[in-house]
């Protein structure tokens, strides 16, 4: 184990008052997108059928090449601002978002229902257990509940793809800030202060699939939080899913006190304003992050009473085949040679413009 030197190693306190990690779409960028949207709608194409070739983007395209490199090889995230969701229909906003995403990678399923275009909004789900004090993360013991269908705070975690994107259609009445933190900076801090815990985090943890089980797989898997592969640090952590496995599968060993301490240390460090960068996603903002170098969560929030004004984000999980190989634990998790997504038998890929009442 050693300290990692990489552009994706940053402290939130150094970036909080900066805007150099933001890109504001200009009039020519928007025109690029509107031309593509018009052509696609005229042809009657469905979102799920669209590829990078359907979005030439002569002005915005070269910028996306640079920002893609920043996400995959540099700082590990970018915030786009200025998508005109207020004057576009939801379909038009979704097409534009899909088009920008197609220049970064290709979409994969985000859950066992085959959703390629996800909806992050409160479906009324609430944590069964609060693991620590008020305002902290909760744990869902119901295997059919995922954290993005609740307005409660979740643990800092990564998602199951190379890149995750969020487009804000409507923001909350109060709260709901997006928090991101460099997993490399957190790794280095644990090495400096608690190397004994870091050693544990390089070992595999039993993790629940929470009912979303690929063909031939068990309902749980093993995964280290930190793994050095081809000279780079790859982070993969889903604390709620790790706790779920320990509590719900009697054939698996319970988490030790020291393992729990190691998991808590990651969340505590990421929750520290020194480490995380906080941003309020406003309508028209798009956040893209590198899942293997950047942890994320959001604070609890309060919605407007009117259903049409509820906080609502569209989500993409993107895979980048040229983004470097992954370690064997990840390929074992994704199955069938994939490098991202959740695929269960018999599920058809869909890209719906409407959220469902309950998402597994």
C-alpha positions as CSV (number, residue, x, y, z in Angstrom):
1,X,0.0,0.0,0.0
2,X,1.2,3.5,-0.8
3,X,-0.1,7.0,-1.4
4,X,-1.6,7.6,-4.8
5,X,-0.6,10.6,-6.8
6,X,-3.2,11.4,-9.5
7,X,-5.2,14.4,-10.8
8,X,-8.3,12.8,-9.3
9,X,-6.8,13.3,-5.9
10,X,-8.3,16.6,-4.7
11,X,-9.9,18.2,-1.6
12,X,-13.3,19.7,-1.7
13,X,-12.1,22.7,0.4
14,X,-9.8,23.6,-2.5
15,X,-12.5,23.5,-5.1
16,X,-15.6,24.8,-3.3
17,X,-15.1,28.4,-4.3
18,X,-13.9,27.7,-7.8
19,X,-15.8,27.2,-11.0
20,X,-13.1,25.7,-13.2
21,X,-14.8,22.3,-12.9
22,X,-17.9,23.7,-14.5
23,X,-18.7,24.1,-18.2
24,X,-21.6,26.4,-19.3
25,X,-23.2,25.4,-22.6
26,X,-23.2,28.4,-25.0
27,X,-25.7,29.3,-27.7
28,X,-23.8,27.3,-30.4
29,X,-23.8,24.2,-28.1
30,X,-27.5,24.5,-27.7
31,X,-28.1,24.9,-31.4
32,X,-26.1,21.7,-32.0
33,X,-28.4,19.9,-29.7
34,X,-31.6,21.4,-31.1
35,X,-30.6,20.4,-34.6
36,X,-30.0,16.9,-33.5
37,X,-33.3,16.8,-31.5
38,X,-35.3,18.1,-34.5
39,X,-33.8,15.5,-36.9
40,X,-34.4,12.7,-34.4
41,X,-38.0,13.7,-33.7
42,X,-38.7,14.1,-37.4
43,X,-37.5,10.6,-38.0
44,X,-39.6,9.2,-35.2
45,X,-36.7,7.6,-33.4
46,X,-36.9,6.2,-29.9
47,X,-34.3,7.3,-27.4
48,X,-33.1,3.8,-26.8
49,X,-32.1,3.4,-30.5
50,X,-29.9,6.5,-30.5
51,X,-26.1,6.4,-30.8
52,X,-23.2,8.8,-31.0
53,X,-23.6,9.0,-34.8
54,X,-27.0,10.5,-34.3
55,X,-25.5,13.5,-32.6
56,X,-22.8,15.1,-34.9
57,X,-22.5,18.2,-32.6
58,X,-19.9,20.1,-34.7
59,X,-19.4,22.8,-32.1
60,X,-20.0,20.9,-28.8
61,X,-18.4,17.7,-29.9
62,X,-14.7,18.7,-29.6
63,X,-15.4,20.1,-26.1
64,X,-17.0,16.8,-25.1
65,X,-13.8,15.0,-26.2
66,X,-11.8,17.2,-23.8
67,X,-14.2,16.9,-20.9
68,X,-14.5,13.1,-21.4
69,X,-10.7,12.9,-20.9
70,X,-11.0,15.1,-17.8
71,X,-13.6,12.6,-16.4
72,X,-11.7,9.5,-17.2
73,X,-8.1,10.5,-16.7
74,X,-8.1,13.9,-14.9
75,X,-10.1,15.4,-12.0
76,X,-12.9,12.8,-12.4
77,X,-15.9,15.0,-12.7
78,X,-17.5,17.9,-14.6
79,X,-20.7,19.9,-14.1
80,X,-22.4,21.2,-17.3
81,X,-24.7,24.1,-16.8
82,X,-27.4,25.7,-19.0
83,X,-29.4,23.0,-20.7
84,X,-32.7,24.8,-21.4
85,X,-35.0,22.3,-19.7
86,X,-37.5,25.1,-19.0
87,X,-38.4,25.6,-22.6
88,X,-37.9,22.1,-23.9
89,X,-40.2,19.2,-23.4
90,X,-39.0,16.3,-21.2
91,X,-38.5,14.2,-24.3
92,X,-36.3,16.9,-25.9
93,X,-34.3,17.3,-22.7
94,X,-33.9,13.5,-22.4
95,X,-32.8,13.3,-26.1
96,X,-30.2,16.0,-25.6
97,X,-28.9,14.4,-22.3
98,X,-28.7,11.0,-24.0
99,X,-26.8,12.6,-26.9
100,X,-24.2,14.3,-24.6
101,X,-23.9,11.0,-22.8
102,X,-23.3,9.1,-26.1
103,X,-20.1,11.2,-26.6
104,X,-18.8,9.9,-23.3
105,X,-19.9,6.2,-23.4
106,X,-22.9,4.0,-23.9
107,X,-25.8,3.5,-21.5
108,X,-26.3,0.3,-19.4
109,X,-29.1,-0.9,-17.2
110,X,-29.4,0.7,-13.8
111,X,-31.7,-1.8,-12.1
112,X,-33.4,-5.2,-12.4
113,X,-36.2,-3.6,-14.5
114,X,-33.9,-2.8,-17.4
115,X,-34.0,1.0,-17.0
116,X,-31.4,2.7,-19.2
117,X,-32.8,6.2,-18.4
118,X,-33.2,6.4,-14.7
119,X,-35.4,8.6,-12.6
120,X,-34.1,9.9,-9.3
121,X,-37.1,11.1,-7.3
122,X,-38.8,10.4,-4.1
123,X,-41.2,7.4,-4.4
124,X,-41.9,7.4,-0.6
125,X,-39.4,4.8,0.4
126,X,-37.8,5.3,3.8
127,X,-34.9,3.6,5.6
128,X,-35.7,0.7,7.9
129,X,-32.7,1.4,10.1
130,X,-30.7,4.5,10.9
131,X,-27.2,3.4,11.5
132,X,-26.0,6.6,13.2
133,X,-27.3,10.0,14.4
134,X,-30.1,12.1,12.9
135,X,-29.2,13.5,9.5
136,X,-26.9,10.6,8.7
137,X,-27.4,7.7,6.3
138,X,-30.1,5.1,6.7
139,X,-30.2,1.5,5.7
140,X,-32.9,-0.2,3.6
141,X,-33.5,-3.8,4.8
142,X,-36.2,-4.3,2.1
143,X,-34.3,-5.9,-0.8
144,X,-36.6,-4.1,-3.3
145,X,-35.7,-0.6,-2.3
146,X,-32.8,1.5,-3.6
147,X,-31.6,4.7,-2.1
148,X,-32.5,6.9,-5.0
149,X,-36.2,6.3,-4.5
150,X,-36.1,8.1,-1.1
151,X,-35.5,11.7,0.0
152,X,-33.3,10.5,2.9
153,X,-29.5,10.9,2.9
154,X,-27.6,7.9,1.7
155,X,-24.0,6.7,2.4
156,X,-21.2,7.9,0.1
157,X,-20.9,5.3,-2.5
158,X,-20.2,4.5,-6.2
159,X,-22.6,3.2,-8.8
160,X,-22.2,0.3,-11.1
161,X,-20.7,1.7,-14.3
162,X,-17.6,3.7,-15.4
163,X,-19.4,7.1,-15.4
164,X,-22.7,8.2,-13.8
165,X,-24.6,11.2,-15.0
166,X,-27.4,13.2,-13.5
167,X,-29.5,15.8,-15.3
168,X,-31.6,18.0,-13.0
169,X,-35.2,18.6,-14.3
170,X,-36.5,20.1,-11.0
171,X,-34.8,20.8,-7.7
172,X,-36.1,20.3,-4.2
173,X,-37.8,22.9,-2.1
174,X,-35.0,22.5,0.5
175,X,-31.9,20.4,0.7
176,X,-30.8,17.7,-1.8
177,X,-27.3,19.1,-2.2
178,X,-25.0,16.8,-4.3
179,X,-21.8,15.9,-2.4
180,X,-18.8,14.3,-4.2
181,X,-15.4,13.4,-2.8
182,X,-12.2,12.0,-4.2
183,X,-11.8,8.4,-3.1
184,X,-8.1,8.7,-3.8
185,X,-7.8,11.5,-1.3
186,X,-9.7,9.5,1.2
187,X,-7.5,6.4,0.6
188,X,-4.4,8.5,1.2
189,X,-5.8,10.0,4.4
190,X,-6.6,6.5,5.8
191,X,-3.1,5.3,4.8
192,X,-1.6,8.2,6.8
193,X,-3.8,7.9,9.9
194,X,-5.1,4.3,10.0
195,X,-3.1,2.0,7.8
196,X,-4.5,-1.0,9.7
197,X,-8.0,-0.1,8.4
198,X,-6.7,0.5,4.9
199,X,-5.3,-3.0,4.9
200,X,-8.9,-4.3,5.6
201,X,-10.3,-2.2,2.7
202,X,-8.0,-3.9,0.3
203,X,-9.6,-7.2,1.3
204,X,-13.0,-8.3,-0.2
205,X,-16.3,-7.6,1.6
206,X,-19.4,-9.7,1.1
207,X,-22.0,-7.4,-0.6
208,X,-25.7,-8.0,-1.3
209,X,-27.2,-7.8,-4.8
210,X,-30.5,-6.8,-3.2
211,X,-32.5,-9.1,-5.3
212,X,-31.0,-8.1,-8.7
213,X,-29.2,-11.3,-9.5
214,X,-27.6,-12.0,-13.0
215,X,-27.9,-15.5,-14.6
216,X,-25.9,-18.1,-12.7
217,X,-24.9,-15.7,-9.9
218,X,-25.5,-15.9,-6.1
219,X,-27.5,-13.1,-4.4
220,X,-24.3,-11.7,-3.1
221,X,-20.7,-11.2,-4.2
222,X,-17.3,-10.3,-2.9
223,X,-15.6,-7.0,-3.7
224,X,-12.7,-5.0,-2.1
225,X,-13.2,-1.3,-1.6
226,X,-9.8,-0.4,-2.9
227,X,-7.9,-2.3,-5.6
228,X,-4.7,-1.3,-7.4
229,X,-4.9,-2.4,-11.1
230,X,-2.7,-1.5,-14.0
231,X,-1.1,1.3,-11.9
232,X,-4.4,3.0,-10.9
233,X,-6.6,2.9,-7.9
234,X,-10.1,1.6,-8.5
235,X,-12.6,2.2,-5.8
236,X,-15.9,0.3,-5.4
237,X,-18.1,0.7,-2.3
238,X,-21.8,0.3,-1.6
239,X,-22.0,0.5,2.3
240,X,-25.7,-0.2,2.5
241,X,-25.4,-3.3,0.3
242,X,-22.4,-4.5,2.4
243,X,-24.4,-4.1,5.6
244,X,-27.5,-5.8,4.0
245,X,-25.4,-8.9,3.1
246,X,-24.1,-9.1,6.7
247,X,-27.6,-8.9,8.2
248,X,-29.6,-11.0,5.7
249,X,-27.6,-14.0,4.7
250,X,-26.9,-16.3,7.6
251,X,-24.3,-18.3,5.6
252,X,-22.1,-15.2,5.4
253,X,-19.9,-14.0,8.3
254,X,-21.0,-10.9,10.1
255,X,-19.0,-7.8,9.7
256,X,-16.3,-7.4,12.4
257,X,-16.1,-4.3,14.5
258,X,-13.0,-3.3,12.7
259,X,-14.6,-3.7,9.2
260,X,-17.5,-1.5,10.4
261,X,-15.0,1.0,11.7
262,X,-13.2,1.0,8.3
263,X,-16.5,1.6,6.4
264,X,-17.5,4.3,8.8
265,X,-14.2,6.0,8.4
266,X,-14.7,6.4,4.6
267,X,-18.2,7.9,5.1
268,X,-17.0,10.2,7.9
269,X,-14.1,11.5,5.9
270,X,-16.2,12.0,2.8
271,X,-18.8,13.8,5.0
272,X,-16.1,16.2,6.2
273,X,-16.2,19.6,4.3
274,X,-12.4,19.4,3.9
275,X,-12.9,16.4,1.6
276,X,-16.2,16.8,-0.2
277,X,-17.4,19.3,-2.8
278,X,-21.0,20.4,-2.3
279,X,-23.2,21.6,-5.2
280,X,-26.8,22.3,-5.7
281,X,-28.0,20.9,-9.0
282,X,-30.3,23.4,-10.6
283,X,-32.6,22.7,-13.5
284,X,-30.5,22.3,-16.6
285,X,-27.4,21.2,-14.7
286,X,-25.7,17.9,-15.7
287,X,-23.2,16.2,-13.4
288,X,-20.9,13.5,-14.8
289,X,-18.5,11.7,-12.4
290,X,-16.0,8.9,-12.7
291,X,-17.3,6.1,-10.5
292,X,-14.0,4.6,-9.7
293,X,-12.3,7.8,-8.4
294,X,-15.2,9.8,-7.1
295,X,-17.7,9.0,-4.3
296,X,-21.1,10.6,-4.2
297,X,-24.2,11.1,-2.2
298,X,-26.8,13.8,-1.6
299,X,-28.2,15.3,1.5
300,X,-31.8,14.7,2.7
301,X,-34.4,17.0,1.1
302,X,-37.9,18.4,1.4
303,X,-40.1,18.4,-1.7
304,X,-42.7,21.0,-2.8
305,X,-46.2,19.7,-2.2
306,X,-47.2,19.9,-5.8
307,X,-46.4,16.6,-7.6
308,X,-45.1,18.4,-10.7
309,X,-42.6,20.4,-8.7
310,X,-41.0,17.4,-6.9
311,X,-37.3,17.0,-7.2
312,X,-36.6,15.0,-10.3
313,X,-33.3,14.0,-12.0
314,X,-32.6,11.8,-15.0
315,X,-29.7,9.4,-14.5
316,X,-27.4,7.6,-16.9
317,X,-24.9,4.9,-16.2
318,X,-22.3,4.9,-19.0
319,X,-19.6,2.4,-19.9
320,X,-16.4,3.4,-21.7
321,X,-14.7,0.3,-23.2
322,X,-11.5,2.4,-23.9
323,X,-11.4,3.7,-20.4
324,X,-8.9,1.1,-19.1
325,X,-9.3,-2.5,-18.0
326,X,-11.0,-3.4,-14.7
327,X,-9.8,-5.8,-12.0
328,X,-11.2,-9.3,-11.9
329,X,-13.5,-8.6,-9.0
330,X,-15.5,-6.2,-11.1
331,X,-15.8,-8.5,-14.1
332,X,-16.9,-11.3,-11.7
333,X,-19.6,-8.9,-10.3
334,X,-20.9,-7.6,-13.7
335,X,-20.9,-11.1,-15.3
336,X,-21.0,-12.2,-18.9
337,X,-17.9,-10.1,-19.8
338,X,-19.7,-6.8,-19.0
339,X,-18.0,-3.8,-17.4
340,X,-21.1,-2.1,-16.1
341,X,-24.8,-2.3,-15.4
342,X,-27.3,-4.6,-13.7
343,X,-28.7,-7.4,-15.9
344,X,-31.1,-10.1,-14.7
345,X,-32.6,-12.9,-16.8
346,X,-35.6,-12.0,-19.0
347,X,-35.5,-8.2,-18.5
348,X,-35.8,-6.0,-21.6
349,X,-33.9,-2.7,-21.8
350,X,-36.2,0.4,-21.7
351,X,-35.8,4.2,-21.6
352,X,-39.0,5.6,-20.2
353,X,-39.7,9.3,-19.9
354,X,-41.7,8.7,-16.7
355,X,-40.6,7.5,-13.3
356,X,-42.2,4.4,-11.9
357,X,-43.9,4.2,-8.5
358,X,-41.4,1.6,-7.3
359,X,-38.0,0.8,-8.6
360,X,-36.1,-2.3,-7.6
